[in-house]
Amino acid sequence: MRKSFILTLLLAVVLLTACGGAADSGSGITENEQGGNSTGAQAALDDWILGTDLGIESGIIDESAKTVTLKFYGDRYPGLSDQDKVDIRVAVADILAVATGSPSASQQYRLRYEVEDELMSEEVLGEGSVGETVASTGAEGAVANLVFIHHSVGENWLNDGLCRALNAHGYNVADIYYGWREYGDRTDTVDWPMWFGDEVMSLVYQEMGNMTAPNTLRPAPGENTIVMFKSCFPNSEVGSDISDEKAIYESLLPYMEQHPDKMFVLVTPPPMQEISDPLKTRELCDWLADRQSGWLAGLTTGNVFVFDLYNVLTDPSAHHRLVDGQEVHGCVSGHNTLAYPSDDDHPNADGNVKATEEFVPLLDHWYRQFVASRG
């Protein structure tokens, strides 16, 4: 199905390019201000729909309202999988990009799903969203299932807005906390090799429960696709030698490479107000986040990512975020400890809000990369 879908999309794009925007008097769409041709986009959309087996009855591009409406047969819409929805968004975004000559054209559009003229769901096609869910008449399902392994910092982060933001972007959120089976109490850096093996991870993939997360989204069919994992703040104390930590993280990669159908997201331990050798902590986190020459430089699959929560919380001007479609990681020299303290070393609500604002668009960006890596 995946190969035939791609071939259909390619044929639609080829037709759009070749037709040069031949008029379609029934569409009501005219050439846009950028010089691209939306009648050609409508023709390409129609041909793409004819070539798919996703249960789409018809589709309409309305440039004035900046919407693409797909009408589904009633018995087919409930069966759409998270991968089907990703495929649909990619196809529609590519059609719009070719029609307008602008890769970012889809950022202006919303994708609407209808059954018998009833709106079932509506989502943003833009760069910052994988599937931003908005109000609809039907029960919303997730684009992807995510499980977060964490302790108290993660609990606060989820409840300070992270879970709500993840739900809004189409991720069903399960979480694993203290007391989960015999493993939940053990999330220090030294414990991760215990987790990343078939025995424990098979349980993680199936976990759909909420121990601390205020999840409000219905899960997508199947297992968890995304596994987030984070150690708590004491693990930002690494001493004067980080060779042991590096060896532990290196030992996780073979398992992750053997499971390219799963997406793994390491969140670095947050900083404390006092660290014995903060430059070593900075060195470790920089190494983890550096895809070119750090931990993931030799990765053979596109399914492992790092969010540097440590850096984000060291200064208001320290960031790990998406800027104009590019991942940007920037620190502030000399600022290597917690800049968002509470009564103890837990990051405060301001720090959690900042972390959410930077992380969720990055996760969307990474998820698109991950989906692309699966072919």
C-alpha positions as CSV (number, residue, x, y, z in Angstrom):
1,M,0.0,0.0,0.0
2,R,2.8,2.4,0.9
3,K,4.6,1.9,-2.5
4,S,1.4,2.3,-4.5
5,F,0.5,5.4,-2.5
6,I,3.9,7.0,-3.4
7,L,3.6,6.1,-7.0
8,T,0.1,7.6,-7.2
9,L,1.4,10.8,-5.6
10,L,4.3,11.0,-8.0
11,L,1.9,10.6,-11.0
12,A,-0.3,13.4,-9.6
13,V,2.6,15.7,-9.2
14,V,3.9,14.9,-12.7
15,L,0.5,15.6,-14.1
16,L,0.3,18.9,-12.3
17,T,3.8,19.9,-13.6
18,A,2.9,18.9,-17.2
19,C,-0.5,20.4,-17.4
20,G,0.8,23.9,-16.5
21,G,-2.5,24.7,-14.8
22,A,-5.1,23.8,-17.4
23,A,-8.4,25.4,-16.5
24,D,-11.0,23.6,-14.5
25,S,-14.2,25.6,-14.8
26,G,-16.0,23.6,-12.1
27,S,-13.5,24.2,-9.3
28,G,-13.9,27.9,-8.8
29,I,-10.1,28.2,-8.2
30,T,-8.0,30.8,-9.9
31,E,-4.3,31.4,-10.3
32,N,-2.9,32.7,-7.0
33,E,-0.8,35.8,-6.4
34,Q,2.5,34.0,-6.3
35,G,2.1,32.9,-9.9
36,G,1.4,29.3,-9.1
37,N,-1.8,27.6,-10.4
38,S,-4.4,26.2,-8.0
39,T,-6.6,24.8,-10.8
40,G,-3.6,22.5,-11.5
41,A,-3.5,21.6,-7.8
42,Q,-7.2,20.7,-8.0
43,A,-6.6,18.5,-11.0
44,A,-3.7,16.8,-9.2
45,L,-5.7,16.3,-6.1
46,D,-8.5,14.7,-8.1
47,D,-6.1,12.4,-9.8
48,W,-4.4,11.5,-6.5
49,I,-7.7,10.7,-4.9
50,L,-8.7,8.4,-7.9
51,G,-5.4,6.5,-7.4
52,T,-5.7,5.9,-3.6
53,D,-7.6,3.3,-1.7
54,L,-8.2,5.4,1.4
55,G,-11.9,5.8,1.1
56,I,-11.9,9.4,-0.2
57,E,-14.9,10.2,-2.2
58,S,-13.8,13.7,-3.4
59,G,-11.7,16.7,-2.5
60,I,-11.9,20.4,-2.9
61,I,-9.2,23.1,-2.6
62,D,-10.7,26.4,-1.6
63,E,-7.9,29.0,-1.9
64,S,-10.0,31.9,-0.5
65,A,-10.7,30.0,2.7
66,K,-7.3,28.3,2.7
67,T,-8.8,24.9,3.2
68,V,-8.5,21.5,1.6
69,T,-11.7,19.4,2.3
70,L,-11.6,15.7,1.8
71,K,-15.0,13.9,1.8
72,F,-14.8,10.2,2.9
73,Y,-17.2,7.3,2.5
74,G,-18.8,6.8,5.9
75,D,-17.6,3.2,6.3
76,R,-14.0,4.1,5.6
77,Y,-13.2,7.1,7.7
78,P,-13.2,5.2,11.1
79,G,-10.6,2.8,9.7
80,L,-7.9,5.5,8.9
81,S,-4.7,4.7,10.7
82,D,-2.1,7.2,11.9
83,Q,0.1,6.4,9.0
84,D,-2.8,6.9,6.6
85,K,-3.3,10.4,8.0
86,V,0.4,11.2,7.7
87,D,0.4,10.0,4.1
88,I,-2.6,12.2,3.3
89,R,-1.0,15.3,4.8
90,V,2.3,14.7,2.9
91,A,0.4,14.2,-0.4
92,V,-1.8,17.3,0.0
93,A,1.2,19.4,1.1
94,D,3.3,18.3,-1.9
95,I,0.4,19.0,-4.3
96,L,0.1,22.6,-2.9
97,A,3.8,23.1,-3.0
98,V,4.1,22.2,-6.6
99,A,1.1,24.2,-7.6
100,T,2.3,27.4,-5.9
101,G,6.0,26.9,-6.4
102,S,6.5,27.4,-2.7
103,P,7.5,24.6,-0.3
104,S,5.8,26.5,2.6
105,A,2.5,27.0,0.9
106,S,0.8,24.3,3.0
107,Q,1.4,26.4,6.1
108,Q,-1.5,28.6,5.2
109,Y,-4.0,25.7,4.8
110,R,-6.2,23.6,7.0
111,L,-7.1,20.0,6.0
112,R,-10.7,19.1,6.7
113,Y,-12.1,15.6,6.9
114,E,-15.9,15.3,6.2
115,V,-18.4,12.4,6.1
116,E,-21.7,13.1,4.4
117,D,-21.1,16.9,4.8
118,E,-20.4,16.5,8.6
119,L,-17.0,17.8,9.8
120,M,-15.2,15.0,11.5
121,S,-11.8,16.7,12.1
122,E,-9.7,19.5,11.0
123,E,-5.9,19.9,11.2
124,V,-3.2,22.3,10.3
125,L,-0.9,21.4,7.4
126,G,1.8,23.9,8.5
127,E,5.4,23.4,9.4
128,G,4.8,23.6,13.1
129,S,2.2,20.9,13.3
130,V,2.0,17.2,12.6
131,G,-1.7,17.2,13.0
132,E,-3.0,20.0,15.2
133,T,-6.4,18.9,16.4
134,V,-9.1,21.4,16.6
135,A,-12.8,21.2,17.6
136,S,-14.8,18.8,15.6
137,T,-18.1,16.9,15.8
138,G,-16.5,13.5,16.1
139,A,-14.3,11.9,18.8
140,E,-10.7,12.7,17.8
141,G,-8.1,10.0,17.4
142,A,-4.4,10.5,17.7
143,V,-2.0,10.9,14.9
144,A,0.6,8.9,16.9
145,N,0.8,7.2,20.3
146,L,3.6,8.5,22.6
147,V,4.7,7.1,25.9
148,F,6.9,9.1,28.3
149,I,9.1,7.4,30.9
150,H,9.9,9.9,33.6
151,H,9.7,10.9,37.3
152,S,8.7,14.1,39.2
153,V,10.2,16.7,36.7
154,G,8.3,15.0,33.9
155,E,5.1,14.9,36.0
156,N,5.3,18.6,36.5
157,W,6.2,19.3,32.9
158,L,3.2,17.3,31.7
159,N,0.8,19.0,34.0
160,D,2.2,22.5,33.3
161,G,1.0,22.2,29.7
162,L,3.2,19.6,27.9
163,C,0.5,17.0,27.8
164,R,-2.1,19.5,26.6
165,A,0.2,20.7,23.8
166,L,1.0,17.2,22.7
167,N,-2.7,16.3,22.5
168,A,-3.3,19.5,20.5
169,H,-0.7,18.3,18.0
170,G,-2.2,14.9,17.6
171,Y,-0.2,12.8,20.1
172,N,-1.9,10.4,22.5
173,V,0.1,10.5,25.7
174,A,0.7,7.6,28.0
175,D,3.3,7.8,30.8
176,I,5.4,5.6,33.0
177,Y,6.2,6.7,36.5
178,Y,7.2,5.5,40.0
179,G,5.5,2.1,40.7
180,W,5.2,1.0,37.1
181,R,5.7,-2.8,37.3
182,E,9.1,-3.5,38.8
183,Y,10.8,-1.0,36.5
184,G,9.2,2.4,37.0
185,D,11.3,3.5,40.0
186,R,14.5,3.1,38.0
187,T,15.1,5.9,35.5
188,D,18.6,7.0,36.3
189,T,21.1,7.1,33.5
190,V,22.6,3.8,34.7
191,D,19.2,2.1,34.4
192,W,18.5,2.7,30.7
193,P,20.3,-0.4,29.5
194,M,17.8,-2.4,31.5
195,W,14.9,-0.8,29.7
196,F,16.2,-1.0,26.1
197,G,15.8,-4.7,25.5
198,D,12.9,-6.8,24.1
199,E,11.6,-7.9,27.6
200,V,10.9,-4.4,29.0
201,M,10.4,-2.4,25.8
202,S,7.6,-4.8,24.6
203,L,5.7,-3.8,27.7
204,V,6.5,-0.1,27.1
205,Y,5.1,-0.3,23.5
206,Q,1.8,-1.6,24.8
207,E,1.4,0.8,27.7
208,M,-1.5,3.1,27.1
209,G,-2.2,4.1,30.7
210,N,-1.9,7.5,32.4
211,M,-0.1,7.6,35.7
212,T,0.4,11.4,35.8
213,A,-0.5,12.7,32.3
214,P,-3.8,14.6,31.8
215,N,-4.3,12.9,28.4
216,T,-7.6,13.8,26.6
217,L,-7.0,12.2,23.2
218,R,-8.2,8.8,22.0
219,P,-5.2,6.6,21.0
220,A,-4.4,5.8,17.4
221,P,-4.7,2.1,16.5
222,G,-1.8,-0.1,17.5
223,E,1.1,0.3,19.9
224,N,3.1,3.3,21.0
225,T,5.2,4.6,18.2
226,I,7.2,7.2,20.1
227,V,9.1,6.5,23.3
228,M,10.3,9.5,25.3
229,F,12.6,8.9,28.2
230,K,14.2,11.2,30.7
231,S,16.3,10.9,33.9
232,C,15.6,13.3,36.8
233,F,17.7,16.3,37.8
234,P,20.2,14.4,40.1
235,N,21.6,12.8,36.9
236,S,22.9,16.2,35.8
237,E,25.6,15.7,38.4
238,V,28.2,13.8,36.3
239,G,31.3,14.6,38.2
240,S,34.6,15.2,36.4
241,D,34.5,12.2,34.0
242,I,31.7,11.5,31.5
243,S,33.1,8.4,29.9
244,D,30.8,6.1,31.8
245,E,27.7,8.1,30.8
246,K,28.8,8.1,27.1
247,A,29.3,4.3,27.2
248,I,25.8,3.8,28.6
249,Y,24.2,5.9,25.9
250,E,26.3,4.2,23.2
251,S,25.0,0.8,24.5
252,L,21.4,1.8,23.7
253,L,21.9,2.5,20.0
254,P,22.1,-1.1,18.8
255,Y,18.6,-1.9,20.1
256,M,17.2,1.4,18.7
257,E,18.7,0.7,15.3
258,Q,17.1,-2.8,15.3
259,H,13.7,-1.2,15.8
260,P,13.4,1.4,13.0
261,D,9.6,1.3,13.2
262,K,9.8,3.0,16.6
263,M,10.9,6.6,17.3
264,F,13.0,7.2,20.4
265,V,13.4,10.6,22.0
266,L,16.0,11.1,24.8
267,V,15.3,14.2,27.0
268,T,18.5,15.2,28.8
269,P,18.3,15.5,32.6
270,P,17.4,19.0,33.7
271,P,20.1,21.1,35.5
272,M,20.3,21.6,39.2
273,Q,21.1,24.9,41.0
274,E,24.4,23.6,42.0
275,I,26.5,21.1,40.0
276,S,30.1,20.2,41.0
277,D,31.5,20.4,37.4
278,P,28.8,22.0,35.2
279,L,31.1,22.3,32.3
280,K,31.2,18.4,32.2
281,T,27.5,18.3,32.3
282,R,27.4,20.8,29.4
283,E,29.9,18.7,27.5
284,L,27.8,15.6,27.9
285,C,24.6,17.3,26.8
286,D,26.2,19.0,23.8
287,W,27.6,15.6,22.8
288,L,24.1,14.0,23.1
289,A,22.5,16.7,21.0
290,D,25.1,17.0,18.3
291,R,23.9,14.9,15.4
292,Q,26.9,15.5,13.2
293,S,29.8,14.6,15.6
294,G,28.1,13.4,18.8
295,W,26.1,10.5,20.1
296,L,24.1,10.0,16.9
297,A,26.8,10.7,14.4
298,G,27.0,7.0,13.4
299,L,23.3,6.2,13.5
300,T,22.2,4.2,10.6
301,T,18.5,4.8,11.1
302,G,16.5,8.0,11.3
303,N,14.6,7.1,14.5
304,V,16.5,8.6,17.4
305,F,16.4,12.2,18.6
306,V,17.5,14.3,21.6
307,F,15.8,17.2,23.2
308,D,18.4,19.2,25.4
309,L,16.2,20.1,28.3
310,Y,19.3,20.8,30.3
311,N,20.4,23.6,28.0
312,V,16.9,25.1,27.6
313,L,16.6,25.5,31.4
314,T,20.1,27.1,31.9
315,D,19.1,30.6,30.6
316,P,16.1,32.4,29.0
317,S,18.3,32.9,26.0
318,A,19.4,29.3,25.8
319,H,17.4,27.3,23.3
320,H,16.8,24.0,21.5
321,R,14.0,24.8,19.1
322,L,12.8,25.0,15.5
323,V,13.6,28.2,13.6
324,D,12.4,28.6,10.0
325,G,12.2,24.8,9.7
326,Q,15.7,24.3,11.0
327,E,16.7,22.7,14.4
328,V,18.7,25.3,16.4
329,H,20.7,24.5,19.5
330,G,22.3,27.5,21.2
331,C,23.7,27.9,24.7
332,V,24.7,31.0,26.8
333,S,28.4,30.9,27.8
334,G,28.9,30.6,31.5
335,H,25.3,29.7,32.2
336,N,25.3,26.0,33.1
337,T,23.0,25.6,36.0
338,L,19.2,25.8,36.6
339,A,17.8,29.3,35.7
340,Y,14.2,28.4,36.6
341,P,14.4,27.2,40.2
342,S,11.4,26.3,42.4
343,D,11.8,25.7,46.2
344,D,14.2,22.9,45.2
345,D,15.8,21.7,42.0
346,H,12.6,21.0,40.2
347,P,12.2,23.4,37.3
348,N,9.4,25.9,37.9
349,A,6.3,26.5,35.8
350,D,8.0,29.2,33.7
351,G,10.7,26.8,32.8
352,N,8.2,24.1,31.9
353,V,6.3,26.4,29.7
354,K,9.4,27.4,27.8
355,A,10.4,23.8,27.4
356,T,7.0,22.9,26.0
357,E,7.1,25.8,23.5
358,E,10.5,24.7,22.2
359,F,10.0,20.9,22.3
360,V,6.6,20.3,20.7
361,P,7.4,22.0,17.3
362,L,10.7,20.1,17.3
363,L,8.9,16.8,18.0
364,D,6.6,17.6,15.0
365,H,9.7,18.2,12.8
366,W,11.4,15.0,14.0
367,Y,8.2,13.0,13.5
368,R,8.1,14.0,9.9
369,Q,11.7,13.0,9.5
370,F,11.0,9.7,11.2
371,V,8.0,9.0,8.9
372,A,10.1,9.8,5.9
373,S,12.9,7.5,7.1
374,R,10.4,4.6,7.0
375,G,9.9,5.1,3.3
